[in-house]
Amino acid sequence: MIKSMTAFADGEIAVDNLVILCELRSVNHRYSDISIKLPERLKYAETDVRRLISEKLKRGKIDCTINYKKQASAQTFAVNTDIIDKLLAATRQIEKAMSKPRSFSALEVLAFPGVQQETETDKQLIQQAIIKMLESTLDILLKTRSREGQQLAELLIDRSHKMRQLIESARLRMPEVLSNVRTKLTARVAELVADPNFERLEQELVLLAHKMDVDEELDRLETHVTELLHSLKQAEPVGRRLDFLMQEMNREANTLGSKSADREMTQISIELKVLIEQMREQIQNIE
């Protein structure tokens, strides 16, 4: 089943006195481009985070933001008594040199750098929690990408069927096109030449018919449509392959238009190119 490259998912997990938060965003990109934002306290987990994302998502621009906050129920304060003792000793020394010492509050002491201490949480425990949360968030993202991918597949299948109808219309139209060309040329030659060489004319008509023959282009278009429908059933990423098929289809449709000597055939070529362009735009978002 194909997947879209556009999706969003978020998640969170509680570990000790922290809540770890995660946001994942992915959009279409020609290759795999993973950007990870982590606070300094969680930087040690970046390698595992990148590895896990790259295992799950093969293509697209992926932005992963992981942050944390303290749990409301865990708002406790620990103080560094050694820092406080040194701060108070330094304060008394300074006060001796002051003519009018000014008292200060406990809150001012708490605001001094290093006085408040955060309770350390085991790094391994946090890392395990991050991976667990990331796995569940990635699962949500993948489900979203799969749902959108299925919608894209349905649109591509619908347009593939329309292409087949146009290809069949071109096949049915071609004998009449050649017959019309033959009639017009025969009449024109008869007007211009009193004693036309119909054997030579027949040879020229055969050569012209060969130049106008579009069976090869129609066969290749049919083959590309079949391959496209087959690719949509694959489990692995097929976006680049589908993009290549669109280029080949567009080339055949252009050749079909350049060989056209009939208004209806020209219209068929235009409609084919419109369908191919619509499909190409949709395929840009497929992993």
GUPA-77788 format. One record per residue (C-alpha): residue number from 1; chain; x, y, z. Coordinates in steps of 0.5 Angstrom, whole numbers, plus 500, padded with zeros to 3 digits. Example, Ala and Ser with C-alpha at 12.3 -4.5 7.8 and 13.67 -1.06 7.14 Angstrom:
! residues 2
{r 1, "A", {525, 491, 516}} {r 2, "A", {527, 498, 514}} 
//
This chain:
! residues 287
{r 1, "A", {500, 500, 500}} {r 2, "A", {503, 507, 498}} {r 3, "A", {504, 512, 503}} {r 4, "A", {503, 520, 503}} {r 5, "A", {509, 524, 505}} {r 6, "A", {504, 529, 509}} {r 7, "A", {502, 528, 516}} {r 8, "A", {503, 530, 523}} {r 9, "A", {503, 527, 530}} {r 10, "A", {504, 528, 537}} {r 11, "A", {505, 525, 543}} {r 12, "A", {507, 525, 551}} {r 13, "A", {509, 520, 556}} {r 14, "A", {511, 521, 564}} {r 15, "A", {517, 519, 567}} {r 16, "A", {519, 520, 574}} {r 17, "A", {518, 528, 575}} {r 18, "A", {518, 529, 568}} {r 19, "A", {513, 529, 562}} {r 20, "A", {516, 528, 555}} {r 21, "A", {513, 531, 549}} {r 22, "A", {514, 530, 542}} {r 23, "A", {511, 533, 535}} {r 24, "A", {513, 530, 528}} {r 25, "A", {511, 533, 522}} {r 26, "A", {513, 531, 515}} {r 27, "A", {512, 534, 508}} {r 28, "A", {514, 532, 501}} {r 29, "A", {521, 532, 499}} {r 30, "A", {525, 528, 494}} {r 31, "A", {530, 525, 499}} {r 32, "A", {530, 523, 506}} {r 33, "A", {531, 530, 510}} {r 34, "A", {530, 529, 518}} {r 35, "A", {531, 535, 522}} {r 36, "A", {531, 534, 530}} {r 37, "A", {530, 539, 535}} {r 38, "A", {532, 537, 543}} {r 39, "A", {533, 541, 549}} {r 40, "A", {540, 541, 551}} {r 41, "A", {538, 536, 557}} {r 42, "A", {536, 531, 552}} {r 43, "A", {541, 531, 547}} {r 44, "A", {544, 525, 548}} {r 45, "A", {538, 521, 545}} {r 46, "A", {539, 524, 539}} {r 47, "A", {542, 518, 535}} {r 48, "A", {537, 513, 537}} {r 49, "A", {532, 518, 535}} {r 50, "A", {534, 519, 528}} {r 51, "A", {536, 512, 527}} {r 52, "A", {528, 510, 529}} {r 53, "A", {526, 515, 525}} {r 54, "A", {530, 513, 519}} {r 55, "A", {528, 506, 520}} {r 56, "A", {520, 508, 519}} {r 57, "A", {520, 513, 514}} {r 58, "A", {524, 512, 508}} {r 59, "A", {523, 519, 504}} {r 60, "A", {520, 526, 506}} {r 61, "A", {522, 532, 510}} {r 62, "A", {521, 530, 517}} {r 63, "A", {521, 535, 523}} {r 64, "A", {522, 532, 530}} {r 65, "A", {521, 536, 536}} {r 66, "A", {522, 533, 543}} {r 67, "A", {521, 537, 549}} {r 68, "A", {520, 536, 557}} {r 69, "A", {516, 540, 562}} {r 70, "A", {516, 538, 570}} {r 71, "A", {510, 535, 572}} {r 72, "A", {505, 539, 576}} {r 73, "A", {505, 534, 582}} {r 74, "A", {513, 534, 582}} {r 75, "A", {514, 541, 583}} {r 76, "A", {519, 540, 589}} {r 77, "A", {525, 545, 591}} {r 78, "A", {532, 542, 593}} {r 79, "A", {537, 547, 595}} {r 80, "A", {545, 547, 595}} {r 81, "A", {547, 548, 602}} {r 82, "A", {554, 549, 600}} {r 83, "A", {553, 554, 595}} {r 84, "A", {548, 558, 601}} {r 85, "A", {554, 557, 606}} {r 86, "A", {559, 560, 601}} {r 87, "A", {554, 566, 599}} {r 88, "A", {552, 568, 606}} {r 89, "A", {560, 568, 608}} {r 90, "A", {561, 572, 602}} {r 91, "A", {555, 577, 604}} {r 92, "A", {557, 578, 611}} {r 93, "A", {564, 580, 609}} {r 94, "A", {561, 585, 604}} {r 95, "A", {557, 587, 610}} {r 96, "A", {563, 589, 614}} {r 97, "A", {565, 594, 609}} {r 98, "A", {558, 597, 608}} {r 99, "A", {556, 603, 612}} {r 100, "A", {549, 601, 612}} {r 101, "A", {548, 594, 610}} {r 102, "A", {542, 592, 607}} {r 103, "A", {538, 585, 609}} {r 104, "A", {536, 580, 603}} {r 105, "A", {530, 575, 603}} {r 106, "A", {530, 568, 602}} {r 107, "A", {527, 569, 595}} {r 108, "A", {533, 573, 593}} {r 109, "A", {538, 567, 596}} {r 110, "A", {534, 562, 592}} {r 111, "A", {535, 566, 585}} {r 112, "A", {542, 566, 586}} {r 113, "A", {545, 561, 580}} {r 114, "A", {546, 554, 583}} {r 115, "A", {542, 555, 589}} {r 116, "A", {536, 551, 587}} {r 117, "A", {538, 544, 584}} {r 118, "A", {534, 540, 580}} {r 119, "A", {532, 533, 582}} {r 120, "A", {536, 528, 577}} {r 121, "A", {533, 523, 573}} {r 122, "A", {536, 517, 571}} {r 123, "A", {538, 518, 563}} {r 124, "A", {537, 511, 561}} {r 125, "A", {530, 511, 564}} {r 126, "A", {529, 518, 560}} {r 127, "A", {532, 515, 554}} {r 128, "A", {527, 509, 554}} {r 129, "A", {521, 513, 555}} {r 130, "A", {523, 518, 549}} {r 131, "A", {524, 511, 545}} {r 132, "A", {517, 509, 547}} {r 133, "A", {514, 515, 546}} {r 134, "A", {517, 516, 539}} {r 135, "A", {515, 509, 537}} {r 136, "A", {508, 511, 539}} {r 137, "A", {508, 517, 535}} {r 138, "A", {511, 515, 529}} {r 139, "A", {505, 509, 529}} {r 140, "A", {500, 515, 529}} {r 141, "A", {504, 519, 523}} {r 142, "A", {505, 512, 519}} {r 143, "A", {497, 511, 520}} {r 144, "A", {496, 518, 517}} {r 145, "A", {501, 517, 512}} {r 146, "A", {497, 511, 510}} {r 147, "A", {490, 514, 510}} {r 148, "A", {492, 519, 505}} {r 149, "A", {496, 515, 501}} {r 150, "A", {490, 510, 500}} {r 151, "A", {486, 517, 498}} {r 152, "A", {492, 518, 493}} {r 153, "A", {492, 511, 490}} {r 154, "A", {484, 512, 489}} {r 155, "A", {485, 518, 485}} {r 156, "A", {491, 515, 481}} {r 157, "A", {487, 509, 479}} {r 158, "A", {481, 513, 477}} {r 159, "A", {486, 517, 472}} {r 160, "A", {489, 511, 470}} {r 161, "A", {483, 508, 468}} {r 162, "A", {481, 514, 464}} {r 163, "A", {488, 514, 460}} {r 164, "A", {486, 507, 458}} {r 165, "A", {480, 509, 455}} {r 166, "A", {483, 515, 451}} {r 167, "A", {488, 510, 449}} {r 168, "A", {483, 505, 446}} {r 169, "A", {479, 511, 443}} {r 170, "A", {486, 513, 439}} {r 171, "A", {487, 506, 437}} {r 172, "A", {480, 506, 434}} {r 173, "A", {481, 512, 431}} {r 174, "A", {487, 511, 428}} {r 175, "A", {485, 507, 422}} {r 176, "A", {480, 512, 420}} {r 177, "A", {485, 518, 420}} {r 178, "A", {489, 514, 415}} {r 179, "A", {484, 513, 411}} {r 180, "A", {482, 520, 411}} {r 181, "A", {489, 522, 409}} {r 182, "A", {489, 517, 404}} {r 183, "A", {483, 520, 401}} {r 184, "A", {485, 527, 401}} {r 185, "A", {492, 526, 398}} {r 186, "A", {489, 522, 392}} {r 187, "A", {484, 527, 391}} {r 188, "A", {490, 533, 391}} {r 189, "A", {494, 529, 387}} {r 190, "A", {489, 527, 382}} {r 191, "A", {488, 535, 381}} {r 192, "A", {495, 537, 380}} {r 193, "A", {497, 531, 376}} {r 194, "A", {494, 530, 369}} {r 195, "A", {496, 522, 369}} {r 196, "A", {498, 521, 376}} {r 197, "A", {503, 515, 378}} {r 198, "A", {498, 511, 383}} {r 199, "A", {504, 506, 384}} {r 200, "A", {509, 511, 386}} {r 201, "A", {503, 515, 390}} {r 202, "A", {501, 508, 394}} {r 203, "A", {509, 507, 396}} {r 204, "A", {509, 515, 399}} {r 205, "A", {502, 513, 402}} {r 206, "A", {505, 507, 406}} {r 207, "A", {511, 511, 408}} {r 208, "A", {507, 517, 410}} {r 209, "A", {502, 512, 414}} {r 210, "A", {509, 509, 417}} {r 211, "A", {511, 516, 420}} {r 212, "A", {504, 517, 422}} {r 213, "A", {503, 510, 426}} {r 214, "A", {502, 511, 433}} {r 215, "A", {502, 504, 435}} {r 216, "A", {508, 504, 439}} {r 217, "A", {507, 510, 443}} {r 218, "A", {500, 507, 445}} {r 219, "A", {503, 500, 447}} {r 220, "A", {508, 504, 451}} {r 221, "A", {503, 508, 454}} {r 222, "A", {499, 502, 456}} {r 223, "A", {505, 498, 459}} {r 224, "A", {506, 504, 463}} {r 225, "A", {499, 505, 466}} {r 226, "A", {500, 497, 467}} {r 227, "A", {506, 498, 471}} {r 228, "A", {503, 504, 475}} {r 229, "A", {497, 500, 477}} {r 230, "A", {502, 494, 479}} {r 231, "A", {507, 499, 483}} {r 232, "A", {501, 502, 487}} {r 233, "A", {500, 495, 490}} {r 234, "A", {507, 495, 493}} {r 235, "A", {509, 495, 500}} {r 236, "A", {515, 499, 499}} {r 237, "A", {516, 506, 497}} {r 238, "A", {515, 507, 490}} {r 239, "A", {514, 515, 489}} {r 240, "A", {521, 515, 485}} {r 241, "A", {519, 510, 481}} {r 242, "A", {512, 513, 479}} {r 243, "A", {515, 520, 478}} {r 244, "A", {520, 516, 473}} {r 245, "A", {513, 513, 470}} {r 246, "A", {510, 520, 469}} {r 247, "A", {516, 522, 465}} {r 248, "A", {516, 517, 460}} {r 249, "A", {508, 517, 459}} {r 250, "A", {509, 525, 458}} {r 251, "A", {514, 523, 453}} {r 252, "A", {509, 518, 449}} {r 253, "A", {503, 523, 450}} {r 254, "A", {508, 528, 446}} {r 255, "A", {510, 524, 441}} {r 256, "A", {503, 522, 440}} {r 257, "A", {501, 529, 439}} {r 258, "A", {506, 531, 434}} {r 259, "A", {504, 525, 430}} {r 260, "A", {497, 527, 430}} {r 261, "A", {494, 529, 423}} {r 262, "A", {487, 529, 426}} {r 263, "A", {483, 534, 431}} {r 264, "A", {480, 528, 435}} {r 265, "A", {487, 525, 436}} {r 266, "A", {490, 532, 438}} {r 267, "A", {485, 532, 443}} {r 268, "A", {486, 525, 445}} {r 269, "A", {493, 527, 446}} {r 270, "A", {492, 534, 450}} {r 271, "A", {487, 530, 455}} {r 272, "A", {492, 525, 456}} {r 273, "A", {497, 530, 458}} {r 274, "A", {492, 533, 462}} {r 275, "A", {491, 527, 466}} {r 276, "A", {499, 525, 466}} {r 277, "A", {500, 532, 469}} {r 278, "A", {495, 531, 475}} {r 279, "A", {498, 525, 476}} {r 280, "A", {505, 527, 477}} {r 281, "A", {502, 533, 482}} {r 282, "A", {499, 527, 486}} {r 283, "A", {505, 523, 486}} {r 284, "A", {510, 528, 488}} {r 285, "A", {507, 527, 495}} {r 286, "A", {508, 519, 495}} {r 287, "A", {513, 516, 499}} 
//
